[in-house]
Amino acid sequence: MTKQRKLRSTHWFGAHSKDGFIHRSWLKNQGYPSDLFDGRPVIGICNTWSELTPCNGHFRALAEHIKRGVYDAGGFPLEFPVMSTGEALVRPTAMLFRNLMSMDVEETIRANPVDGVVLITGCDKTAVGPLMGAASCNLPMIVVPGGPMLNGKFRGCDLGSGTSVWEFSEEVRAGRMSMSDFMAAEEGMSRSAGHCNTMGTASTMACMAEALGLTLPGAAAIPAVDARRNVSARLTGRRIVEMVNEELTPHKILTRAAFQNAIRTLGAISGSTNAVVHLLAIAGRIETPLTLDDFDRWGRAVPTLLDVQPAGALLMEEFYYAGGLPGVLRRLHEAGLLNPDALTANGRTLVDNSATAPVHNDAVIRRLHQPLVEEGGIAVLRGNLTPAGAILKPAAATPALLQHQGRAVVFENIEDYKQRIDDPDLPVDESSVLVLKNCGPMAYPGMAEVGNMGLPRKLLERGVRDMVRISDARMSGTAYGTVVLHAAPEAAAGGTLALVRTGDGIELDLAGRRLHLDVSDVELARRRAQWQPPRNEQRGYAQLYVDHVLQADRGVDFDFLVGCRGVEVARESH
Ligand code: FES
């Protein structure tokens, strides 16, 4: 297929010169015939496959389906690996490496002869870092999510990834589940290829990619092992070639309207709180204005429609069979909650794609007048404790705790928490507010998923299942509880959180969106004068991270990565 327009890749492959010789001839060692270098779109397939990222373990096969699609449409696919971080294995936290992964993706795209890119995304950070990196390039891009695992099974019941683990581990600590049963459950938790089968961060970010318009319709929820995942991948391969020819760049898709639709979808699916920092970071890369308050403003009136764990009872398999994300989007559109201006990767608007989408099971994708939770979305809390904001997911919380006053029980860091939480002498009761410091972006470093800290054993044994918890950490998208997260500024940056002491009064008022530390300004000033930032000496990448990471209200990106640089390369290589 011959192009009328000069493609970016032509600068590498189009010249009858020494450079053109080098660029073509070395690639031909992989068996590519000369006609693939005739000016057709070159499509980079950005693969986050790794055996160390079990959720992405099937991606090499998925990439082959994308390549077939690219060839179908007259393109030339070239697959490349990028850094991959598996949430289940990486220490200290995969979030430490999200920005590094984005740099890998951005620089690989810019440095190579690609005209468009397909991002194969899966496990949490691999569903975000590639989008950030590619957005900074503003080259036509489209996402193929890897898909969720089949439902876990244990003694005839379904098991949700993550969510069931949190539940079982608390049952073991409370003495209600034996260790042998706990180990037996492990065997049935992860039964197939794919990412977590709950509405954790991976499923959420797949839905966010679809709601932003970066996938083909319906791509987010297809189980990883369902043949329709491969069909969708092949069709995506075909579509990216057209997108290159149409010059359909991320700037045209990732508009403020698209983020409004994504945030409303986040409320309707009761998605992971991690989506907040991730969407802020993606918006920053494409230079679309987006603030923390947009999440509260746009998400506040959105009912949660989806009955999937952790907010609900079911899993991603049921979601797909019930109609998948297009079913949710249809319901949002019927409620007047979708912005009709947002364009998607297939060239149509999100509303056009979903207005007549079928919903096969109203128990899974609820009707608007029978929601799972009246007000989904993410609440943004401010006050003297979190002047730059903190977040709470009401759908995952205990309603009775959403208006609460209690005394703080403070842990200076995660090690302090682990040492003392089960101390029988810990001065704590069910009305206490657990406060965890120094787990934010700079301090950990990387902003660990420890905000849903387990409850004291002595309270668990008395049947307490939830308490108000506050930290500058994140929590797993598969977790639940009345948990205030992402407190900004974080303790290590000198936020008020650093000044809280055990016994201080704290008031949480969800309706008023307020989080107040009942300590006078004079006393806070006195404590601040005594405060010393924690020592945090790192080396290499971790030091770069600490020196440049932005706070949670700005997406935890690096200050020097915000913005769109495009794909211009200053110099040629030879
Ligand atoms: Fe990979 Fe949950 S561990 S998505």
Residues whose N, C-alpha, C, O or C-beta is under 5 A from the ligand:
A	BS01	FES	C55 E87 A88 C123 D124 H195 C196 A202
